[in-house]
């Protein structure tokens, strides 16, 4: 009689007197996780342990962190651009008066 694991396509390998299930994590994107993704990873490891474990065991943690990093970077860029427009910080100001440009930045 096959086990439930074998009925769903799983297989075992024999090591000594034990049958060990052949388990492997799914392949993920090989992209680098940026600063915001690494910070979020640190946060979920510390404060959302079950969520972190679920992402890790499902093999979706890198995709999730890459997505978080992309959205955070987009938001950061938009905020910097909006603040520069409000403060009238331009490349022309930088060329004309660097000290004022630094003060406003």
N, C-alpha and C positions, 0 to 999 in steps of 0.2 A: 504494500500500500504506500502510495506517495504522500509526502507531507504537503501541507498547504503551500509552503515555499516552492516545492518542486512543481506543484500544479500550476503555479503562476509563472513558470519558466525559470525558476532558480535552480542552481546546481551546487553540489558540495564537492569538496576535495578532502581526501583523507590525510591527516597528519597524525602519526602514531596511532593511537586507538580512538581518535576523535574525528568526527566529520565537521569540517569548518565550512560555513556558507561562503560561496564566492561572491563577494560584494565589492563594488567599485563605485566611486562617485562619478556623476555625469560630467562630461567635459564642459568647461565654461569658456567664455571669451577670455583671450589672453591680452586684455588691456590693462594699463596701469591705473590704479586707483589714486586719485589726486588727494590734496590736502583735506577737502571737505568730506570726502568718503572715508578717509582714515580717521578723522575726528568722529564721524558718525559711528564707525566701527567701534571705537573706544567707548563711546556712549552706550551702545546697545550691549556690549560685553559687560559693562558695569551695572546697567540699570534695567535692561530688558533681556535677561538671560534665556528665558524660554524662547522668545522671538529669535534671538541670535542662534540658539541651538537648532531651531526649526530651519532657519535659512542655511545653516551649515550642513545639516544632514540631508536637506533636499538638493544641495548642490547649486543653490541660486544666490549665494551670498555675494559673489563677485558681480554678477549682473545687477543685483540690487544696489550695491555700493557704487558701481559705475553710474547708474541712473541717478542716485542721490547726488553724487559729485557733479554730474552734468547740470542738474537743475540748480544746485547751489551756486555753481560758477556763473550760470546765466543770470541768476538773481543778483549776485554780487556785481557783475558787470553793469547791469541795468541801474543798480543803486549808485555806483561810482559815476556813471554817465549823468544821471539825474542830478547828483550833488554838484558835479562840475558845471552843469548848465545853470544851476541855481546860484552858484558862487561866481559865475562868469570866469571860470578857469579855462583858458584856451592855450593852444600852442603859441599863438601870437603874444599873449601875456607872458609866457615863459621866455620868449625871445626878447621882449621889450624890458621886462622888469622881473628878474629871477627871484629876488627877495620877496616881492609881493606874491609871486606865484607860489613860493614855498609856504608863506604865511597862510594863504588861502587853502592850500592842499592839506 
